[in-house]
Amino acid sequence: MIEHCCAEMTLQADRRCGAHPDVFACPDALVRFEPKFLEYGLIVHDGGSACREIAFCPWCGARLPESRRDRWFDTLEARGIDPWEDDVPPEFEDGRWLREDPTGLASTGEDAPRAR
């Protein structure tokens, strides 16, 4: 698991509801964290799966990591994998691929995500 910026973000990003297995269906869920992209978003409770990406933590004000969404697609493409057509390797479905590619993180000036 990724170490988030503060206790409240950890609580929100890692929230699991027993009554609502889908985070978008839970009215108490505020934040969606997508580990494979290192992306944080505020959930838009409109009956769908919309999120509004955020750059700062609403609770502690810390700058959140830049999304790796574009790099995720670029890395898969470089390996000849089409995520819409091909099976995506399991390490690309969570944050492991980021730890395995330190050169991409170094170019952003950030440290690799820390596992808890």
C-alpha positions, 0 to 999 in steps of 0.5 A: 500500500502507498503511504499517503500524506496524512492520517485523514488522507489515508483514512479516506483513500483506503476507505472500504465500506462493508455496505458498498463494495463499489466506492462510487456507490458509497455516499461516505466515500470522498476520495478515490486513489488510483495507485497505478497512476498515483492519482487522487480525485474527489468523487463526484456522487452523480451515480457514475464513476466520475472523479475530479483530480486534485493536486493538494490534500484537502486536509493537510494541504500537502502537494500530491504526486503528479499523475502517472497516467500518461507515463502508464500508457507510454510504458505499456505502449513501449512494451507493445501492450495495448491496454484496451485489447491486451492483458495488462501485466498485474504489476501495472494494475497497482503501484508496483510498476512505478517502483520497478521504473526508477528512471521515470520517477527520477525525471519528475524529481520525486522519490518512489512511492513508499510501501506500507 
